[in-house]
Amino acid sequence: MHFLSDQLESYIAEHSESEPKLLKELTRETHLKVVRPRMITGHYQGRVLSMLSKIISPRNILEIGTYTGYSALCLAEGMQSGGELHTIDINEELVDMQRRYFDQSEYGTSIRQHVGDALEVIPKLDLTFDLVFIDADKTSYAAYFEAAIQKTARGSVIFSDNVLWSGKVVETVQKSDKATRSLLAFNKKLKEDPRIETVVLPIRDGLTLSRVL
């Protein structure tokens, strides 16, 4: 489902901040070498993440789902000096590619990579995170959220990506479609959770912002 016409999407991108050169290179290499390149955050949403991170000015950031590292680099743009960004992914095959681009950026020494199940990694992180970005296995979103919120404080913000799931959240759901069913339950959970206040933004495939109370 397209929420906006291609023409409007192009206009929005053209009138937003330009995509940094390094991220253009990462986008190109991702499309050339990596399976399912549409998973990359991309220019417009990347600039949204960058702007939100700059507004929040987090000291420490947690990202669940690294892919090729595009969103991590965007979020790092708003991180305070001396802060750390911890990014977790189950796929070890992309670690070297991620590291290469992280090290070409000014944030390389502040980005920590973790390979494995986020539900096992997160409890071992001895940090409080001001900003969390969830963008991994959709059927585990609720579990990721619960693990992450334990590492936040009042005023921390949790972003959840792909919450509109190509419009499937308002369509008839097939019994076999576990991802859509999980997202429907997750979106309902966030709306009703008294620990947070939540707003859904119709950006790309849907981005939820949840502020910890």
Residue, then its C-alpha position, 0 to 999 in steps of 0.5 A: m500500500h502506498f500512502l503517498s504518490d511517488q511524485l509526493e514522496s519525491y517532492i518530500a525527499e527533495h525538500s528535506e535534508s540531503e543524504p550524506k555522501l557516506l550513506k549514499e555509498l552504503t545504499r549503493e553497496t547494499h543494493l549491489k551486494v545484500v539480499r532484500p535491499r529494500m530493508i535499508t532505512g533510506h534517505y528520507q526516513g534516515r533524515v527523520l531519524s537523524m533529526l529526531s535523534k538531534i532533538i532528543s540528544p541521547r547519550n546512549i542509543l540502543e538499536i535492535g536490528t542493524y542490517t547494513g548499518y544505515s539507521a545506526l549512522c543516522l541515529a549516531e548523528g544526534m548522540q552526545s559526545g562520549g555516548e555509545l550506540h549499541t546495535i544488535d543483529i542476528n546476522e553475522e555475515l554483515v558485521d564486516m560491512q557495517r564496521r567498514y562504514f562505521d569506521q569511515s564515519e566520525y562515530g566509529t569509535s562510539i558504535r558497539q556491534h553485537v551479534g546474536d539474539a537481542l533478548e539475550v544481549i540486552p539484559k547484559l548491557d549495563l547502560t541506560f538508553d535515552l533512545v531505542f530503535i526497534d527494527a528487527d523480527k516483527t514477531s518478537y517486537a513485544a519481547y524486544f520492547e519489554a527487554a528494552i524498556q527495562k534499560t530506559a529511564r523517564g523521558s527516554v524514547i523508543f522508536s518502533d519501525n514498520v508498524l503499518w506493515s505495507g498497510k496490512v494492519v488495516e486489511t483482512v489478515q491471513k491465519s498464516d500471517k504471523a508478522t501482521r498478527s504480531l504487529l497488530a497486537f504490538n500496536k494495541k499494546l503500545k496504545e494501552d501501555p500506561r508506562i508510555e505515551t505513543v504516537v504513530l507517524p505515517i513515515r515510510d512503512g510506519l514509525t511509532l514514537s513511545r516516550v517513557l513516563 
